[in-house]
Amino acid sequence: MGKELLLAIGLVLIVEGFGPMIVPKKWRNMVNEMSQLPDATLRRIGGCLVVAGIVIAYMMWPSK
């Protein structure tokens, strides 16, 4: 399971790196706008992302 976790972390880093690499100005503006959002909104967004990630991981998990 360790290799799969490292692979997942690596893929997340690749996807997260695309924004600042390809469109740094727009990425910076997005981060700036998100920093102005209330904490409750950021928590809601984070929660939605976590739930989406869990659903995707569950769907992709190899069945025995």
HUUR-V790710 format. One record per helix or strand of 3 or more residues. SS is the DSSP state (2 for helix, 1 for strand). FROM is the first residue (numbers start at 1). LEN is the number of residues. If there is no record, write none. Layout:
# HUUR-V790710
SS_FROM_LEN + SS_FROM_LEN
This chain:
# HUUR-V790710
2_2_21 + 2_24_12 + 2_39_22
